[in-house]
Amino acid sequence: MGQADKIFRGILAAVIAILYFTNVISGIVAVVLGALAVIFLITSFVSFCPLYAPFGISTREKK
């Protein structure tokens, strides 16, 4: 996973958290988006997305 992908996932997780804590989203939508935000954070910290592997996607810069 490339640096830009990690940053994008982190920003998206932060936006979801802000929406939740400002009560813009609630209920089932908040739970689903919250789970997605946690998944985004975990995958950005471990630098691996399990959905990329079967499709052969790589966002790393080529040397």
ABEGO torsion letter per residue (X at the ends): XBAAAAAAAAAAAAAAAAAAAAGABBEAAAAAAAAAAAAAAAAAAAGBBAAAAAAGBBABBBX
